[in-house]
Amino acid sequence: MHDYLLYAVITLFLSMLFSMGGAGSGIALIPILNFLGVDFTVAKAVGLFAGASTTITSSVMNIKRKAVEYKFVFPIAAMMLIFAPIGAYSSSFIDPKVVKFFFMIMLFYSATMMMFGKKKTLLNLEAKWVLFCVGAFVGFIAGLLGVGGGNILIPLLTLLGYEPKKVAVAVSFVVPFSALGSFFTYASYVPLDWVMLLVVALSAIVGGYIGNYMMHFKLKQSHIKKLMALLLYVLAVKLLWHFIA
C-alpha cells in the first residue's frame, strides 16, 4: 500500500509541474518508476496510461472550442495510431538496455530544448506528405520509447515551418492516439498492476488540473521549463551513470 501512496505523490507532483510547463509528465515518470524498482517496460506502459488520461481532457476541450484543424491533425494522428503500436511491439525484440539508452538520449534532448531551445523555423515544408512522414516517424519512436511523442513532435513541426499555436493544439489532439495505441500494445505482452495504473492515472489527472489552475497565478513559464529541464538532466545523468558504472 505504501508503494501506491509513493507512486501517487510522485505522479501528482510531476503532473502539476509539467502541466504548468505545457508538457506531459510521462517522460520523467518512467525513469523515476524504474529507479524505484518497476520494470522499465512496465514503467513505460504506466507512463503512457497516465499521459493519455491527462491529454484526453485537453483534446476534448480543443474539440469543443473548435480549435482543431482536422486537415492538419488527421495525417499525423492516423500515422501515429498505426506506427506507435508498431514501435511498442518492436520494443519487445530489442534489448531493454538499448531502449533505455535511447530513452536517455531523448531525456538529454528534451531537457536541452526546454532549457536552451528556441522555436525557429528552419524549413518551409507545409505539405500533406510531410505530415504523414512526421506522424509515422514520431509515432514509431514514441511507441518504442514509451512516450506520447509531444516532446519530439513540437520542435519538429516548428522547425518544418508550422505555426507554434497550431502545433500546440495539434499535439494535444494527437498524443492520446499515440499513447493509447502504445499502451494497449504493451499491455498485450507485459503483466501490469492495474491498481497501480489506476492510482497513477487519477493522480495524473488531479495533478494536471492543479497545475493548470496554478498557471493563472502569473508564474513565469520560462522558469518552470528550466526547473523541468533540470529534473530531466538529473534523470538523464542518473541513467548515464547506470550505463558507465
N, C-alpha and C positions, 0 to 999 in steps of 0.2 A: 504493500500500500504506500509506503514512504517513497518508493521509486516513482509511482504515478504522481504523487504530490510534487516531487522534484521536477519531473517532466513538465507538469502543468505550469509551475512557476517559471521555469526557463522559457517555455513557449510563450507564456504571457508577456514576459519582458521583451523577448526578441520581436514578437509581433507588434508590440507597442512602438518599439524603436524603429523597426523597418517600415511600418506603415506611415510613421511621421516623415520618413525619408522617401516615401513613394516607391518602395521596393518590397519584394517578397522575402520572408524570413527563412525560407527553407534552406537557402544556401549556407546560412550559419547554423541552423538547427541540425542538419545532417551530420557535420563533423562533431558537434558537441555531443549528440546522442551516441555517436561511435566512440568518443573518448570515455563516455560513461559505461561502455560495455555492450552497447547494442550493436549487433552485426551491421556492417556497413550497408549491405543491400537492403536489409530491413529498415535501417535509418533512412535510406533514400525513399522507400515506399511511404514511410511515416511523414517525411518532409513533403512529399508530393500531395498526400492526402490533406495535410494541414494547409498547404498553399492553395489547393483547389477550393477548400472550404471558405477561404477568405476572399479569393479573387472572383468567385462566382457572384458574390454580392455586388462587387464593382461592375461586373458585366451586366447584371440585371439593371442596375442604376443607369448605366450608359444607354441601354436599350430603351428604358422608359423615357430618358431625356432626348431620345432620338439623335444621340451623338455619334452613333456607329455608322460609318460609311461602308456598307456591305460590299461594294465592288472592290474596296481596298482590302478589307479583312478576310473575305472569303478565300482567296487563293492561299493566304498564309495559314488560316485556320484549317483548311482542308488538308494541306500538306503536313502540317504539324500533327493532325489527328491520325494520319497514315504513318508518318515516319517516327513519331515519338515512341509508339509501341514497338516498332522495329528496333530502335535504338535500345529500348529497355530489354527486349528479348536478346539482343546481341550481347548485352552485358553478362548474360549467363554463360557465355562461351569465352569470355575474356578474364584473364587473371585479375581478381579483385585489387591486387596491388597496382596493376597498370591503370585500372579505372580510377583508383584513389589518387594516383599520381596526376592524371589529367584533371581530376577534381581540384587538386591543389593548385595546378596552373590556373584554373578558372577563378579560384579564390584570389590569387595574386592579381589577375587581370581585372576582376570586378572591383577589388579594393583600389587599384590604381586609377580606374575610370572614375570612381567616386571621389577620390582624393584630388586627382590632377586633371582628369579628362575634361576636355572642352568639346561640346557637341557642335563640331564644324562639319559642313558638307564638303566632301572631297570629290564626289562624283554626282552626276545627274542621270540616274538610270530609272526613271519613273515609268517602267513598262511592266505589263502584267506578268510576262515570263520571269522577270526578276523576282516578283513576289512569290511565284511558285517555287523558284530555286531557293530563295531565302527560307521559306517555310519548311522545305524538305531538309535543308542543311541544319537549321536551328532545331527543328523537331528531332532529328536523329541524335544530335549532340545532347540535347536536353534530356531525351529518354535514356541515353547511355549513362549520363552523369546523375540522373535522378533529380533534375531541377525543372522548374516551369519553363525556363528559357527567356524570361523577360530581361535578365541581365545581359544576355547575348544579343537579343533581338533589338532592344532600344538603340544601343550605339551603332549597330549595323545598319538599321534603316535610316538613321540620322546621317550617317556617312554617305549613304546612297542618295541623299537629297530630299528625303521626305520631311515634311513639317513636324517639329517636335510635339506639338499639341495633338496632331493627328496620329502620330506614332504612339503617344501615351494611351490614347483611347483604344487604339487597335490592340496594343499589347495586353491591356486589362481584359479585352474581349477574348483574345486567342489563347492566353496562357491556361485557362481551365481545360481547353481541349487537349493541350499537350500534357498537362498534369494528370488529368483523369485517365487519358489513354495509357500513359506510362504506369500509373498506379495499378490499374487493373491487370496490366501485363505482369508487373512484379508480383501482384497478389496471386497470380496463377501458378507461380513456381516457388514462392517464398512463404514459409509459415509466419503468419502475422499475429500479434497480440491485439485483438480487436478492442479490448478495454483501453489499452494504451493509445490506439488510434482515436478513439472517441474522446479521451481526456485531452490529447494534444489538439485535435480539431476544435473542440469547444474553447480551449484556452486561446487558440489562434484567432478565432472569431471575436472573442471578447477583447483580446489584446488589440486587434485591428480596429475595433470600434473606439476603444480608449485612445489609441494613437491618432485616429482621425479627429477625435474631439479635441485633443491637446494641440493639434495643428493650428487651431483658432486663437491660441494664446501668443501669437506673433513670435513663435520660435523660429530662429533662422535655420532654414533647411540646409544651408551650406555647412553649418556647424554640426547638424545631425548627421549629414552624409560623411563628414570627417570622422565622427565617432563610429559610424558603421564601418567605414574603411579601416580604421584602427583595429576593430574587432576582427574583421576578415583577415587582416595582415597577421594578427596573433594566431588565428586558427590555421592559416596557411603555413606559418613558420613552425607551428607545433606538428603539423603533418610532415613538413620537410624534415624535422628533427627525427621523426619516426623512420624516415627512409634512410637517413645517414647514420643514425645511432647504432 
